Amino acid sequence: MQLAQKIIIADDHPLFRAALKQAVSQAVSGVEIIEADTLESVQNAVEEHGDADLVLLDIHMPGAQGFSGLVFLRGQHPGVPVIVVSGSEETHVMKRAIDYGASGFIPKSSPLETISEAIVAVLQGDEWLPEELEESMDDLVTDEDQKFAEAIASLTPQQFRVLTMLTEGLLNKQIAYDLNVSEATIKAHVTAILRKLGVHSRTQAVIAAQRLGVEPPKTEG
């Protein structure tokens, strides 16, 4: 007897999560769906459901610094494919997502049928891209970007959370309070993060993290 497939939907907009749930249900019968609305909740979901078959990931979720969430998930859980679902539809954004390990990229403007088609393709082990992107896949990620992405992927979950909070401008004592640990523990995490990223200060770490940034999609009005 085949086990039901398990898919994690990670998006902070309830209406779009509902649309993705509909697309997933159309694509996969009897599927189990887990929802997440922040990057931390995605991490927790993947850690709890290590047998997940797929993650649908919005790169503009709270807690994410551009592609950092994608890079981290691919580093910590390489066996779980990730499709980036984004309102950013520029070709260079799609290309970078694939270069950083995504198995597919679905623009949020795609019809439900297209989203379902992409989900089926990736579950079957294929890569899925919009047709216009398949025609042009020049590598836009530099060696330095790739090296930094590998460093991000090597962080522990807690170190990644600390780095994310550093990029938000929080002080050690604020991070310690939010994570319910001692300030000394945060200092140790920061030291380890600087070492892994090959930088010498918090400011350099934040600047480095911003290399994985991506402009949020423009909204009407």
Accessible surface in RSA format (square Angstrom, percent):
REM  Atomic radii and reference values for relative SASA: ProtOr
REM  Chains: A
REM  Algorithm: Lee & Richards
REM  Probe-radius: 1.40
REM  Slices: 20
REM RES _ NUM      All-atoms   Total-Side   Main-Chain    Non-polar    All polar
REM                ABS   REL    ABS   REL    ABS   REL    ABS   REL    ABS   REL
RES MET A   1   236.44 122.4 151.11 100.0  85.32 203.1 128.45 109.2 107.99 143.1
RES GLN A   2   156.69  87.6 128.25  93.7  28.44  67.7  53.35 113.6 103.34  78.4
RES LEU A   3   154.73  86.2 142.96 102.3  11.76  29.6 144.62 101.6  10.11  27.2
RES ALA A   4    66.05  60.7  35.57  54.9  30.48  69.3  44.99  63.4  21.06  55.8
RES GLN A   5    49.46  27.7  47.01  34.4   2.45   5.8  11.56  24.6  37.90  28.7
RES LYS A   6    30.98  15.1  30.98  19.0   0.00   0.0  10.18   9.2  20.80  22.2
RES ILE A   7     0.00   0.0   0.00   0.0   0.00   0.0   0.00   0.0   0.00   0.0
RES ILE A   8     0.00   0.0   0.00   0.0   0.00   0.0   0.00   0.0   0.00   0.0
RES ILE A   9     0.00   0.0   0.00   0.0   0.00   0.0   0.00   0.0   0.00   0.0
RES ALA A  10     1.06   1.0   0.00   0.0   1.06   2.4   0.00   0.0   1.06   2.8
RES ASP A  11     0.28   0.2   0.28   0.3   0.00   0.0   0.17   0.4   0.11   0.1
RES ASP A  12    43.97  30.8  27.64  27.5  16.33  38.6   5.91  13.9  38.06  38.0
RES HIS A  13   100.12  54.7 100.12  69.6   0.00   0.0  70.05  72.2  30.08  35.0
RES PRO A  14    90.87  66.2  84.77  77.3   6.09  22.1  85.77  70.8   5.09  31.7
RES LEU A  15   157.61  87.8 151.05 108.1   6.56  16.5 151.32 106.3   6.29  16.9
RES PHE A  16    33.91  17.0  30.74  19.0   3.17   8.3  33.17  20.1   0.74   2.1
RES ARG A  17    35.94  15.1  35.94  18.3   0.00   0.0   1.72   2.4  34.22  20.7
RES ALA A  18    54.30  49.9  46.16  71.2   8.14  18.5  47.63  67.1   6.67  17.7
RES ALA A  19    31.56  29.0  27.01  41.7   4.55  10.4  30.92  43.5   0.64   1.7
RES LEU A  20     1.05   0.6   1.05   0.8   0.00   0.0   1.05   0.7   0.00   0.0
RES LYS A  21    76.77  37.5  76.45  46.9   0.32   0.8  33.07  29.8  43.71  46.6
RES GLN A  22    94.26  52.7  86.84  63.5   7.42  17.7  29.86  63.6  64.39  48.8
RES ALA A  23     0.00   0.0   0.00   0.0   0.00   0.0   0.00   0.0   0.00   0.0
RES VAL A  24     0.00   0.0   0.00   0.0   0.00   0.0   0.00   0.0   0.00   0.0
RES SER A  25    64.64  54.6  48.60  64.9  16.03  36.9  31.87  67.9  32.76  45.9
RES GLN A  26   103.43  57.8  64.10  46.8  39.34  93.7  39.60  84.3  63.83  48.4
RES ALA A  27    24.93  22.9   0.00   0.0  24.93  56.7   4.11   5.8  20.82  55.2
RES VAL A  28    14.96   9.8  11.41  10.3   3.55   8.6  14.12  12.3   0.84   2.3
RES SER A  29   108.01  91.3  82.97 110.7  25.04  57.7  52.65 112.1  55.37  77.6
RES GLY A  30    64.82  79.9   0.00   N/A  64.82  79.9  44.97 123.4  19.86  44.5
RES VAL A  31    26.51  17.4   4.61   4.2  21.90  52.8   4.62   4.0  21.89  59.4
RES GLU A  32    81.01  46.5  75.41  57.1   5.60  13.3  33.02  63.9  47.99  39.2
RES ILE A  33    43.44  24.7  15.64  11.7  27.80  67.0  15.64  11.3  27.80  75.4
RES ILE A  34    26.88  15.3  23.83  17.8   3.05   7.4  26.88  19.4   0.00   0.0
RES GLU A  35    78.65  45.2  51.59  39.0  27.06  64.4  20.31  39.3  58.34  47.6
RES ALA A  36     5.30   4.9   0.31   0.5   4.99  11.4   5.30   7.5   0.00   0.0
RES ASP A  37    68.02  47.6  66.28  66.0   1.74   4.1   8.69  20.5  59.33  59.2
RES THR A  38    47.88  34.1  47.88  48.5   0.00   0.0  42.07  56.5   5.80   8.8
RES LEU A  39     4.48   2.5   4.46   3.2   0.02   0.1   4.46   3.1   0.02   0.1
RES GLU A  40    85.87  49.3  83.32  63.0   2.55   6.1  20.13  38.9  65.74  53.7
RES SER A  41    33.77  28.5  28.72  38.3   5.05  11.6  30.53  65.0   3.24   4.5
RES VAL A  42     0.00   0.0   0.00   0.0   0.00   0.0   0.00   0.0   0.00   0.0
RES GLN A  43     4.09   2.3   3.43   2.5   0.66   1.6   1.32   2.8   2.76   2.1
RES ASN A  44    67.22  46.4  64.12  62.0   3.10   7.5  25.90  62.3  41.33  39.9
RES ALA A  45     8.92   8.2   4.70   7.2   4.22   9.6   8.65  12.2   0.27   0.7
RES VAL A  46     1.10   0.7   1.07   1.0   0.03   0.1   1.07   0.9   0.03   0.1
RES GLU A  47    82.44  47.3  54.65  41.3  27.79  66.2  31.65  61.2  50.79  41.5
RES GLU A  48   136.69  78.5 102.20  77.3  34.49  82.1  41.14  79.6  95.54  78.0
RES HIS A  49    31.65  17.3  30.89  21.5   0.76   1.9  21.23  21.9  10.42  12.1
RES GLY A  50    51.31  63.3   0.00   N/A  51.31  63.3  25.78  70.7  25.53  57.2
RES ASP A  51    97.09  68.0  73.67  73.3  23.41  55.4  49.65 116.9  47.43  47.3
RES ALA A  52     7.48   6.9   0.00   0.0   7.48  17.0   0.00   0.0   7.48  19.8
RES ASP A  53    47.05  33.0  38.95  38.8   8.11  19.2   6.76  15.9  40.29  40.2
RES LEU A  54     0.00   0.0   0.00   0.0   0.00   0.0   0.00   0.0   0.00   0.0
RES VAL A  55     1.05   0.7   1.05   0.9   0.00   0.0   1.05   0.9   0.00   0.0
RES LEU A  56     0.41   0.2   0.00   0.0   0.41   1.0   0.23   0.2   0.17   0.5
RES LEU A  57     2.44   1.4   2.44   1.7   0.00   0.0   2.44   1.7   0.00   0.0
RES ASP A  58     3.57   2.5   2.39   2.4   1.18   2.8   0.21   0.5   3.36   3.3
RES ILE A  59     3.43   2.0   0.78   0.6   2.65   6.4   2.46   1.8   0.96   2.6
RES HIS A  60    48.62  26.6  25.62  17.8  23.00  58.8  22.46  23.2  26.15  30.4
RES MET A  61     4.24   2.2   0.17   0.1   4.07   9.7   0.18   0.2   4.06   5.4
RES PRO A  62    64.87  47.3  52.03  47.4  12.84  46.7  64.50  53.3   0.37   2.3
RES GLY A  63    28.67  35.4   0.00   N/A  28.67  35.4  17.16  47.1  11.51  25.8
RES ALA A  64    26.38  24.3   2.22   3.4  24.16  55.0   2.80   3.9  23.58  62.5
RES GLN A  65    45.92  25.7  44.11  32.2   1.81   4.3   5.96  12.7  39.96  30.3
RES GLY A  66     9.20  11.3   0.00   N/A   9.20  11.3   0.72   2.0   8.48  19.0
RES PHE A  67     0.15   0.1   0.15   0.1   0.00   0.0   0.15   0.1   0.00   0.0
RES SER A  68     4.47   3.8   4.47   6.0   0.00   0.0   4.47   9.5   0.00   0.0
RES GLY A  69     1.81   2.2   0.00   N/A   1.81   2.2   1.81   5.0   0.00   0.0
RES LEU A  70     0.36   0.2   0.00   0.0   0.36   0.9   0.00   0.0   0.36   1.0
RES VAL A  71     6.30   4.1   4.88   4.4   1.41   3.4   5.57   4.8   0.73   2.0
RES PHE A  72     2.69   1.3   2.69   1.7   0.00   0.0   2.69   1.6   0.00   0.0
RES LEU A  73     3.70   2.1   3.08   2.2   0.62   1.6   3.09   2.2   0.61   1.6
RES ARG A  74    56.87  23.9  51.47  26.2   5.40  12.9  12.53  17.1  44.34  26.9
RES GLY A  75    33.47  41.3   0.00   N/A  33.47  41.3  12.25  33.6  21.22  47.5
RES GLN A  76    57.03  31.9  34.34  25.1  22.69  54.0   3.65   7.8  53.38  40.5
RES HIS A  77    39.45  21.6  34.45  23.9   5.00  12.8  23.54  24.3  15.91  18.5
RES PRO A  78    92.19  67.2  78.77  71.8  13.42  48.8  79.03  65.2  13.16  81.8
RES GLY A  79    70.32  86.7   0.00   N/A  70.32  86.7  41.47 113.8  28.85  64.6
RES VAL A  80     9.08   6.0   8.47   7.7   0.61   1.5   8.47   7.4   0.61   1.7
RES PRO A  81    32.69  23.8  30.77  28.1   1.92   7.0  32.47  26.8   0.22   1.4
RES VAL A  82     1.82   1.2   1.82   1.6   0.00   0.0   1.82   1.6   0.00   0.0
RES ILE A  83     0.11   0.1   0.11   0.1   0.00   0.0   0.11   0.1   0.00   0.0
RES VAL A  84     0.00   0.0   0.00   0.0   0.00   0.0   0.00   0.0   0.00   0.0
RES VAL A  85     0.74   0.5   0.74   0.7   0.00   0.0   0.74   0.6   0.00   0.0
RES SER A  86     0.00   0.0   0.00   0.0   0.00   0.0   0.00   0.0   0.00   0.0
RES GLY A  87    25.33  31.2   0.00   N/A  25.33  31.2  10.95  30.0  14.38  32.2
RES SER A  88     1.94   1.6   0.81   1.1   1.12   2.6   1.58   3.4   0.36   0.5
RES GLU A  89    73.92  42.4  57.35  43.4  16.58  39.5  21.95  42.5  51.97  42.4
RES GLU A  90    87.21  50.1  78.62  59.5   8.59  20.5  46.07  89.1  41.13  33.6
RES THR A  91    61.50  43.7  56.40  57.2   5.10  12.1  25.54  34.3  35.97  54.4
RES HIS A  92    87.43  47.8  85.49  59.4   1.94   5.0  52.69  54.3  34.73  40.4
RES VAL A  93     3.27   2.2   3.27   3.0   0.00   0.0   3.27   2.8   0.00   0.0
RES MET A  94     4.38   2.3   4.38   2.9   0.00   0.0   3.84   3.3   0.54   0.7
RES LYS A  95    14.45   7.0  14.45   8.9   0.00   0.0   0.37   0.3  14.08  15.0
RES ARG A  96    36.43  15.3  36.43  18.6   0.00   0.0  11.01  15.0  25.43  15.4
RES ALA A  97     0.00   0.0   0.00   0.0   0.00   0.0   0.00   0.0   0.00   0.0
RES ILE A  98    20.55  11.7  11.74   8.7   8.81  21.2  11.74   8.5   8.81  23.9
RES ASP A  99    44.57  31.2  24.43  24.3  20.14  47.6   8.43  19.8  36.14  36.0
RES TYR A 100     9.84   4.6   0.19   0.1   9.65  25.1   3.59   2.7   6.25   7.7
RES GLY A 101    28.67  35.4   0.00   N/A  28.67  35.4  24.17  66.3   4.50  10.1
RES ALA A 102     3.53   3.2   0.00   0.0   3.53   8.0   0.00   0.0   3.53   9.4
RES SER A 103    24.15  20.4  21.29  28.4   2.85   6.6   7.08  15.1  17.06  23.9
RES GLY A 104     0.08   0.1   0.00   N/A   0.08   0.1   0.08   0.2   0.00   0.0
RES PHE A 105     0.00   0.0   0.00   0.0   0.00   0.0   0.00   0.0   0.00   0.0
RES ILE A 106     0.03   0.0   0.03   0.0   0.00   0.0   0.03   0.0   0.00   0.0
RES PRO A 107     9.38   6.8   9.38   8.6   0.00   0.0   9.38   7.7   0.00   0.0
RES LYS A 108    47.87  23.4  34.62  21.2  13.26  31.6  25.26  22.7  22.61  24.1
RES SER A 109    85.42  72.2  49.22  65.7  36.20  83.4  49.13 104.6  36.29  50.8
RES SER A 110    19.79  16.7   6.51   8.7  13.27  30.6   4.74  10.1  15.05  21.1
RES PRO A 111    80.26  58.5  68.64  62.6  11.62  42.3  80.26  66.3   0.00   0.0
RES LEU A 112    44.23  24.6  40.28  28.8   3.95   9.9  40.28  28.3   3.95  10.6
RES GLU A 113   121.31  69.6 113.77  86.1   7.54  17.9  66.92 129.4  54.39  44.4
RES THR A 114    35.00  24.9  34.01  34.5   1.00   2.4  16.02  21.5  18.98  28.7
RES ILE A 115     2.38   1.4   2.38   1.8   0.00   0.0   2.38   1.7   0.00   0.0
RES SER A 116    13.23  11.2  13.13  17.5   0.10   0.2  13.23  28.2   0.00   0.0
RES GLU A 117   103.30  59.3  93.97  71.1   9.33  22.2  40.57  78.5  62.73  51.2
RES ALA A 118     0.09   0.1   0.09   0.1   0.00   0.0   0.09   0.1   0.00   0.0
RES ILE A 119     0.00   0.0   0.00   0.0   0.00   0.0   0.00   0.0   0.00   0.0
RES VAL A 120    54.12  35.6  53.20  48.2   0.91   2.2  54.06  47.0   0.05   0.1
RES ALA A 121    16.63  15.3  15.07  23.3   1.56   3.5  16.63  23.4   0.00   0.0
RES VAL A 122     5.57   3.7   0.98   0.9   4.59  11.1   0.98   0.9   4.59  12.5
RES LEU A 123    40.19  22.4  11.09   7.9  29.11  73.2  13.03   9.1  27.17  73.1
RES GLN A 124   132.55  74.1  96.32  70.4  36.23  86.3  40.27  85.7  92.28  70.0
RES GLY A 125    68.25  84.2   0.00   N/A  68.25  84.2  34.85  95.6  33.40  74.8
RES ASP A 126    80.65  56.5  72.31  72.0   8.33  19.7  19.21  45.2  61.44  61.3
RES GLU A 127   100.91  57.9  77.14  58.4  23.77  56.6  25.66  49.6  75.25  61.4
RES TRP A 128    30.31  12.2  29.65  14.4   0.66   1.5  24.45  13.0   5.87   9.5
RES LEU A 129    13.94   7.8  10.31   7.4   3.63   9.1  10.31   7.2   3.63   9.8
RES PRO A 130     9.56   7.0   6.88   6.3   2.68   9.7   9.56   7.9   0.00   0.0
RES GLU A 131   140.34  80.6 135.75 102.7   4.59  10.9  48.95  94.7  91.39  74.6
RES GLU A 132   108.16  62.1  94.52  71.5  13.65  32.5  56.33 109.0  51.83  42.3
RES LEU A 133     0.65   0.4   0.42   0.3   0.23   0.6   0.65   0.5   0.00   0.0
RES GLU A 134   103.20  59.3  78.66  59.5  24.54  58.4  23.27  45.0  79.93  65.3
RES GLU A 135   149.69  85.9 109.82  83.1  39.87  94.9  48.49  93.8 101.20  82.6
RES SER A 136    47.42  40.1  41.85  55.9   5.57  12.8  33.05  70.4  14.37  20.1
RES MET A 137    76.75  39.7  47.83  31.7  28.92  68.9  49.29  41.9  27.46  36.4
RES ASP A 138    98.01  68.7  91.35  90.9   6.66  15.7  26.17  61.6  71.83  71.6
RES ASP A 139   107.59  75.4  75.71  75.4  31.88  75.4  36.49  85.9  71.10  70.9
RES LEU A 140    86.03  47.9  65.11  46.6  20.93  52.6  69.31  48.7  16.72  45.0
RES VAL A 141    13.48   8.9   1.63   1.5  11.85  28.6   2.05   1.8  11.43  31.0
RES THR A 142    72.71  51.7  65.15  66.0   7.56  18.0  72.38  97.2   0.33   0.5
RES ASP A 143   130.21  91.2 120.75 120.2   9.46  22.4  39.43  92.8  90.78  90.5
RES GLU A 144   109.68  63.0 102.47  77.5   7.21  17.2  37.59  72.7  72.08  58.9
RES ASP A 145    16.70  11.7  16.68  16.6   0.02   0.1   0.02   0.1  16.68  16.6
RES GLN A 146    60.82  34.0  60.82  44.5   0.00   0.0  30.90  65.8  29.92  22.7
RES LYS A 147   154.82  75.5 150.58  92.4   4.23  10.1  94.72  85.3  60.10  64.0
RES PHE A 148    14.76   7.4  10.78   6.7   3.98  10.4  14.44   8.8   0.32   0.9
RES ALA A 149     4.11   3.8   3.64   5.6   0.47   1.1   3.92   5.5   0.19   0.5
RES GLU A 150   111.06  63.8 100.77  76.2  10.29  24.5  42.33  81.9  68.73  56.1
RES ALA A 151    17.05  15.7  10.20  15.7   6.85  15.6  16.50  23.2   0.56   1.5
RES ILE A 152     0.28   0.2   0.28   0.2   0.00   0.0   0.28   0.2   0.00   0.0
RES ALA A 153    21.41  19.7  17.10  26.4   4.32   9.8  17.24  24.3   4.18  11.1
RES SER A 154    60.13  50.8  37.77  50.4  22.36  51.5  45.54  97.0  14.59  20.4
RES LEU A 155     0.00   0.0   0.00   0.0   0.00   0.0   0.00   0.0   0.00   0.0
RES THR A 156    56.48  40.2  54.56  55.3   1.92   4.6  54.41  73.1   2.08   3.1
RES PRO A 157    38.74  28.2  38.74  35.3   0.00   0.0  38.74  32.0   0.00   0.0
RES GLN A 158    49.97  27.9  48.66  35.6   1.31   3.1  22.45  47.8  27.52  20.9
RES GLN A 159    16.35   9.1  16.35  12.0   0.00   0.0   0.00   0.0  16.35  12.4
RES PHE A 160     2.19   1.1   2.19   1.4   0.00   0.0   2.19   1.3   0.00   0.0
RES ARG A 161    37.06  15.6  34.40  17.5   2.66   6.3  12.98  17.7  24.08  14.6
RES VAL A 162     0.00   0.0   0.00   0.0   0.00   0.0   0.00   0.0   0.00   0.0
RES LEU A 163     4.16   2.3   4.16   3.0   0.00   0.0   4.16   2.9   0.00   0.0
RES THR A 164    17.99  12.8  16.13  16.4   1.85   4.4  14.85  19.9   3.14   4.7
RES MET A 165    25.51  13.2  25.51  16.9   0.00   0.0  22.44  19.1   3.07   4.1
RES LEU A 166     6.87   3.8   1.01   0.7   5.87  14.7   1.02   0.7   5.85  15.7
RES THR A 167    28.33  20.1   4.47   4.5  23.85  56.8   1.34   1.8  26.99  40.8
RES GLU A 168   104.28  59.9  69.65  52.7  34.63  82.5  42.44  82.1  61.84  50.5
RES GLY A 169    60.23  74.3   0.00   N/A  60.23  74.3  36.01  98.8  24.22  54.3
RES LEU A 170    41.70  23.2  40.78  29.2   0.92   2.3  40.78  28.6   0.92   2.5
RES LEU A 171    99.03  55.2  99.00  70.8   0.04   0.1  99.03  69.6   0.00   0.0
RES ASN A 172    26.28  18.1  23.46  22.7   2.82   6.8   5.81  14.0  20.47  19.8
RES LYS A 173   129.20  63.0 122.52  75.2   6.68  15.9  66.06  59.5  63.14  67.3
RES GLN A 174    77.97  43.6  73.58  53.8   4.40  10.5  24.05  51.2  53.92  40.9
RES ILE A 175     0.00   0.0   0.00   0.0   0.00   0.0   0.00   0.0   0.00   0.0
RES ALA A 176     6.12   5.6   6.11   9.4   0.00   0.0   6.11   8.6   0.00   0.0
RES TYR A 177   186.41  87.0 166.72  94.9  19.69  51.2 127.29  95.7  59.12  72.9
RES ASP A 178    84.51  59.2  51.29  51.1  33.22  78.5  17.16  40.4  67.35  67.2
RES LEU A 179    35.13  19.6  17.36  12.4  17.77  44.7  21.50  15.1  13.63  36.7
RES ASN A 180   137.98  95.2 116.81 112.9  21.18  51.0  28.68  69.0 109.30 105.6
RES VAL A 181    50.82  33.4  29.36  26.6  21.46  51.7  40.05  34.8  10.77  29.2
RES SER A 182    62.83  53.1  47.69  63.6  15.14  34.9  50.80 108.2  12.03  16.8
RES GLU A 183    76.54  43.9  70.22  53.1   6.33  15.1  21.43  41.4  55.12  45.0
RES ALA A 184    71.39  65.6  60.78  93.8  10.61  24.1  62.88  88.6   8.50  22.5
RES THR A 185    51.22  36.4  45.85  46.5   5.37  12.8  27.56  37.0  23.66  35.8
RES ILE A 186     0.00   0.0   0.00   0.0   0.00   0.0   0.00   0.0   0.00   0.0
RES LYS A 187   115.27  56.2 112.53  69.0   2.74   6.5  59.05  53.2  56.22  59.9
RES ALA A 188    62.95  57.9  49.26  76.0  13.70  31.2  57.32  80.7   5.64  14.9
RES HIS A 189    34.75  19.0  34.32  23.9   0.44   1.1  27.27  28.1   7.48   8.7
RES VAL A 190    11.17   7.4  11.17  10.1   0.00   0.0  11.17   9.7   0.00   0.0
RES THR A 191    85.77  61.0  82.99  84.1   2.78   6.6  58.67  78.8  27.10  41.0
RES ALA A 192    13.12  12.1  12.81  19.8   0.31   0.7  12.94  18.2   0.19   0.5
RES ILE A 193     0.00   0.0   0.00   0.0   0.00   0.0   0.00   0.0   0.00   0.0
RES LEU A 194    29.11  16.2  28.95  20.7   0.15   0.4  28.95  20.3   0.15   0.4
RES ARG A 195   163.48  68.6 139.79  71.3  23.69  56.4  78.93 107.9  84.55  51.2
RES LYS A 196    66.01  32.2  42.77  26.2  23.24  55.3  38.41  34.6  27.60  29.4
RES LEU A 197    18.78  10.5   0.00   0.0  18.78  47.2   1.00   0.7  17.78  47.8
RES GLY A 198    60.03  74.0   0.00   N/A  60.03  74.0  34.48  94.6  25.55  57.2
RES VAL A 199    27.24  17.9  19.12  17.3   8.12  19.6  20.53  17.8   6.72  18.2
RES HIS A 200   162.96  89.1 135.19  94.0  27.76  71.0  93.54  96.4  69.42  80.8
RES SER A 201    42.51  35.9  38.91  51.9   3.60   8.3  38.31  81.6   4.20   5.9
RES ARG A 202    77.61  32.6  74.38  37.9   3.23   7.7  49.79  68.1  27.82  16.9
RES THR A 203    91.32  65.0  86.82  88.0   4.50  10.7  54.34  73.0  36.99  55.9
RES GLN A 204    77.80  43.5  74.54  54.5   3.25   7.7  23.65  50.3  54.14  41.1
RES ALA A 205     0.00   0.0   0.00   0.0   0.00   0.0   0.00   0.0   0.00   0.0
RES VAL A 206    28.95  19.1  28.95  26.2   0.00   0.0  28.95  25.2   0.00   0.0
RES ILE A 207   104.01  59.2 102.46  76.3   1.54   3.7 102.46  73.8   1.54   4.2
RES ALA A 208    12.42  11.4   9.99  15.4   2.43   5.5  12.35  17.4   0.07   0.2
RES ALA A 209     2.26   2.1   1.92   3.0   0.34   0.8   2.26   3.2   0.00   0.0
RES GLN A 210    94.56  52.9  79.80  58.3  14.76  35.1  20.98  44.7  73.57  55.8
RES ARG A 211    89.58  37.6  71.50  36.4  18.09  43.1  32.48  44.4  57.10  34.6
RES LEU A 212     0.23   0.1   0.23   0.2   0.00   0.0   0.23   0.2   0.00   0.0
RES GLY A 213    18.97  23.4   0.00   N/A  18.97  23.4  11.76  32.3   7.21  16.2
RES VAL A 214    26.50  17.4   4.30   3.9  22.20  53.5  11.89  10.3  14.61  39.6
RES GLU A 215   143.63  82.5 136.35 103.2   7.29  17.3  61.83 119.6  81.80  66.8
RES PRO A 216    88.62  64.6  78.84  71.9   9.78  35.5  78.84  65.1   9.78  60.8
RES PRO A 217    45.31  33.0  31.61  28.8  13.69  49.8  36.59  30.2   8.72  54.2
RES LYS A 218   195.78  95.5 163.30 100.2  32.47  77.3 124.27 111.9  71.50  76.2
RES THR A 219   118.65  84.4  93.74  95.0  24.91  59.4  68.67  92.2  49.97  75.5
RES GLU A 220   174.76 100.3 147.00 111.2  27.76  66.1  69.21 133.9 105.55  86.2
RES GLY A 221   120.57 148.7   0.00   N/A 120.57 148.7  76.78 210.7  43.80  98.1
END  Absolute sums over single chains surface
CHAIN  1 A    10823.0       8428.2       2394.9       5809.2       5013.9
END  Absolute sums over all chains
TOTAL         10823.0       8428.2       2394.9       5809.2       5013.9
